[in-house]
Amino acid sequence: MSHPVEIQIEHHMSIDELNKRIKTLEDDTKVLRRLYFSKYRYEGKLVSESAKLVGITKRVGYIWQERWNEKGYEGLTPRYAGGRPSKLTDAQKGHLVELLKQNDTWTTEEIRELIFNKFKVEYTSKQIRIILKNKKYRHEMHQTIYT
């Protein structure tokens, strides 16, 4: 039995543009959930009921309501605060990835020691995994072991 020939997909935009559009729509769905929450509140439902209907905690519901009360629709758009600045600069992170490429396997503890010895910075194991993920350093590239 023969399999049908797979039809190739047309590339109407670059992968970067596709990712940007996906990100935009993901943000739009976040706003949509927040609008539904506000709609349920308009309909007289309690914060706890409205929160449950859109799949959030009551605490988050109060945060969304506060933002709605202060700024209306504009208050519902996601705010991405950067959080605490990284202890390593982007250049140091890039240098770290280059150092990691010199060995086929690393444990998280070995990476922690490397960062401390090279840059005099301490990180938790979780933060090391986040840095590596953000720098696109994947275990598929190297057989990196995270423990």
DAKATA-V479892 format. One line per field, one symbol per residue. phi: phi as a letter, one per 40 degrees, with the letter a starting at -180 (. if undefined). A space follows every 50 residues. Layout:
phi = ???
This chain:
phi = .cccccccccccacccccccccdccccccccddcccdccccdcgccdccc cccbgbccdcdcccccccccbgddcccdbbccgccccbcdcccccdcccc ccbcbbcdcccdcdccccbfbbbcdcccccdccccgcbcccbccbbb
